[in-house]
């Protein structure tokens, strides 16, 4: 065996143990390097997320009260019809989700009644609401607007009804 061990040692055939030890050490180094890279990537992602949160927090401090992107933005239109033919324009406003205050001081009483009758049908079709808020003033609202409060008590006291 002595001669065989000398022969294998001379030609380097007995280095399997050293090779395995070196290979295990290389694998450990590779694992440690990949773990370091993963840690660096994770830390970089966290820094980016933190920076974007900080940037958005500093840049979004002002909020616009007027939102032009909202197609259902509430709007109240004051309308003083003078002839019955203007009722279609009022109905179009209601159909476009806008509230309308009608002032009938500049129109005859029979024309005002016809307009109110027409608009009552329009409001029924859109599930809206119509209320009298003055002697010759009405409030017409679409479905998305709620009217809160009671004016009828005040109006009865002043004999508007």
C-alpha positions as CSV (number, residue, x, y, z in Angstrom):
1,X,0.0,0.0,0.0
2,X,2.9,2.3,0.6
3,X,3.9,2.4,-3.0
4,X,0.3,2.8,-4.1
5,X,-0.3,5.7,-1.7
6,X,3.0,7.3,-3.0
7,X,1.8,6.8,-6.6
8,X,-1.6,8.4,-5.9
9,X,0.0,11.1,-4.0
10,X,2.5,11.9,-6.7
11,X,-0.2,12.1,-9.4
12,X,-2.7,13.9,-7.2
13,X,-5.3,11.3,-7.2
14,X,-5.6,11.4,-3.4
15,X,-6.7,15.1,-3.4
16,X,-10.5,14.2,-3.4
17,X,-10.9,15.1,0.2
18,X,-9.2,18.4,-0.3
19,X,-11.3,19.0,-3.4
20,X,-14.5,18.3,-1.5
21,X,-13.4,20.6,1.3
22,X,-12.6,23.4,-1.2
23,X,-15.9,22.8,-3.0
24,X,-17.9,23.1,0.2
25,X,-16.0,26.2,1.1
26,X,-16.8,27.7,-2.4
27,X,-20.4,26.8,-2.1
28,X,-20.6,28.5,1.3
29,X,-19.0,31.6,-0.2
30,X,-21.5,31.6,-3.1
31,X,-24.4,31.2,-0.7
32,X,-23.0,34.1,1.4
33,X,-22.6,36.2,-1.7
34,X,-26.1,35.5,-2.9
35,X,-27.5,36.2,0.5
36,X,-25.6,39.6,0.6
37,X,-26.9,40.4,-2.9
38,X,-30.5,39.6,-1.8
39,X,-30.1,41.7,1.3
40,X,-28.8,44.6,-0.8
41,X,-31.7,44.3,-3.3
42,X,-34.2,44.2,-0.4
43,X,-32.6,47.2,1.2
44,X,-32.6,49.1,-2.2
45,X,-36.3,48.3,-2.7
46,X,-37.1,49.5,0.8
47,X,-35.2,52.7,0.2
48,X,-37.1,53.3,-3.1
49,X,-40.4,52.7,-1.4
50,X,-39.5,55.0,1.5
51,X,-38.4,57.7,-0.9
52,X,-41.5,57.5,-3.1
53,X,-43.7,57.6,0.0
54,X,-41.8,60.6,1.3
55,X,-42.0,62.4,-2.1
56,X,-45.7,61.7,-2.4
57,X,-46.3,63.0,1.1
58,X,-44.4,66.2,0.4
59,X,-45.9,66.9,-3.0
60,X,-49.5,66.1,-2.3
61,X,-50.2,68.5,0.5
62,X,-52.4,70.7,-1.6
63,X,-55.8,69.2,-2.6
64,X,-57.9,71.0,-5.2
65,X,-61.4,71.7,-4.0
66,X,-62.6,71.9,-7.6
67,X,-62.5,68.5,-9.3
68,X,-63.0,68.8,-13.0
69,X,-62.6,65.1,-13.5
70,X,-65.9,64.4,-11.6
71,X,-68.7,64.2,-14.2
72,X,-71.3,64.2,-11.4
73,X,-70.2,67.5,-9.9
74,X,-73.1,69.2,-8.2
75,X,-74.3,72.5,-9.7
76,X,-77.3,74.7,-9.0
77,X,-78.6,76.8,-11.8
78,X,-81.0,79.8,-11.1
79,X,-83.5,80.1,-13.9
80,X,-86.2,82.7,-14.5
81,X,-88.3,81.5,-17.4
82,X,-90.3,84.1,-19.3
83,X,-92.1,81.7,-21.7
84,X,-93.3,78.1,-21.6
85,X,-90.9,77.0,-24.3
86,X,-87.9,77.4,-22.0
87,X,-89.1,74.4,-20.0
88,X,-87.1,72.0,-22.3
89,X,-83.9,73.8,-21.4
90,X,-84.7,73.4,-17.7
91,X,-85.5,69.7,-18.2
92,X,-82.2,69.2,-19.9
93,X,-80.4,70.7,-16.9
94,X,-82.2,68.3,-14.6
95,X,-81.3,65.3,-16.9
96,X,-77.6,66.4,-16.7
97,X,-77.8,66.0,-12.8
98,X,-77.9,69.7,-12.1
99,X,-80.2,71.3,-9.6
100,X,-82.4,74.2,-10.7
101,X,-84.0,77.0,-8.7
102,X,-87.0,78.4,-10.6
103,X,-88.1,82.0,-10.1
104,X,-91.6,82.6,-11.6
105,X,-91.8,86.3,-10.9
106,X,-91.4,87.2,-14.6
107,X,-94.0,84.8,-16.0
108,X,-97.8,84.6,-16.0
109,X,-99.4,82.3,-13.4
110,X,-100.9,79.9,-16.0
111,X,-97.6,79.5,-17.8
112,X,-95.8,78.9,-14.5
113,X,-98.3,76.1,-13.6
114,X,-97.7,74.4,-17.0
115,X,-93.9,74.6,-16.4
116,X,-94.3,73.1,-13.0
117,X,-96.5,70.3,-14.4
118,X,-94.0,69.5,-17.1
119,X,-91.1,69.5,-14.7
120,X,-93.0,67.3,-12.2
121,X,-93.1,64.6,-14.9
122,X,-89.4,65.1,-15.7
123,X,-88.5,64.9,-12.0
124,X,-90.6,61.8,-11.6
125,X,-88.8,60.2,-14.5
126,X,-85.3,60.8,-13.0
127,X,-86.5,60.0,-9.4
128,X,-85.7,63.6,-8.3
129,X,-87.5,66.0,-6.1
130,X,-89.3,69.4,-6.5
131,X,-90.1,71.7,-3.6
132,X,-91.6,75.1,-3.2
133,X,-89.2,77.3,-1.3
134,X,-90.8,80.7,-1.8
135,X,-94.0,82.4,-3.0
136,X,-93.0,82.0,-6.7
137,X,-89.7,80.0,-6.3
138,X,-89.3,76.3,-6.7
139,X,-86.2,74.0,-6.2
140,X,-85.9,71.0,-8.6
141,X,-83.2,68.5,-7.8
142,X,-82.0,65.3,-9.5
143,X,-81.7,61.9,-7.8
144,X,-78.2,62.5,-6.4
145,X,-79.2,65.6,-4.4
146,X,-81.0,65.3,-1.1
147,X,-83.1,68.2,0.3
148,X,-83.0,68.5,4.0
149,X,-85.1,70.8,6.2
150,X,-88.7,72.0,6.2
151,X,-89.7,75.4,4.8
152,X,-93.4,74.7,4.9
153,X,-93.9,75.8,8.5
154,X,-92.2,79.2,7.8
155,X,-94.1,79.6,4.6
156,X,-97.5,78.8,6.2
157,X,-96.8,81.4,8.9
158,X,-96.2,84.1,6.3
159,X,-99.1,82.7,4.2
160,X,-97.0,81.8,1.2
161,X,-98.8,78.5,0.7
